[in-house]
């Protein structure tokens, strides 16, 4: 298994906010990659204890304070508090990374209104709320900024039992493209990543081991992505190396038909 690349200062001095970053998945990997690349990092999550533990772990590992702010992305007051708290601590926000999302598995014929609405509220509307709050802060700062959203290849591809999640992620993609045009005049870039299969301990809660093995088999490399492999693409989009990219959705996938 290959190891994560060394940092190259891609985000030196940038203030980066990452939602849903407490845990072992893509959000945590993004927070770590941003630290490796020299950023000042704010992480949020709806799980207070896990968030505090993640903050301590990252601060000790990287030798600089990682600010932790509890945030439920379905609560607009909490979202505005997240952005305000980050700006108060560091004086500004340069990058907003919207990683919060909620999945599940249910056939449409069995799906309840509340299941549908909950997935869309967290995954799509949560991205909207966080983006709106961050953009207002960035526009007030007057010197650009970056938003990176976490979408999914399921925004393009079909998978049984994922209608709510796929609809939400397709919405994130369309939202990303449209918002990019809304704020291009302010020098703000808005892009998204669309991972396929990334290793995560919670995947086994919604898919069986044979299903996960089959999805991995369909990848060109015969394996799932490591979370850091998604995080490096996010760091690229957050950095000045992608200065001419906006409204783009970058597939982080090796899957073939």
Buried (B, 14 or more C-beta within 10 A) or exposed (E): EEEBEEBEEBBEEBBBBBBBBBBBBBBBBBBBBBBBBBBBBBBBBBEEEBBBBBBEBBBEEBEEBBBBBBBBBBBBEBBBBBBBBBBEBBEBBBBBBBBBBBBBBBEEEEBEEEBBEBBBBBBBBBBBBBBBBBBEBBBEBEEBBBBBBBBBBBBBBEBEBBBBBBBBBBBBBEBBBEBBEEBEEBBBBBBBBBBBBBBBEEBEEBBEEEBBEEBBEBBEEEEBBBBBBBBBBBBBBBBEEBEEBBBBBBBBBBBEE
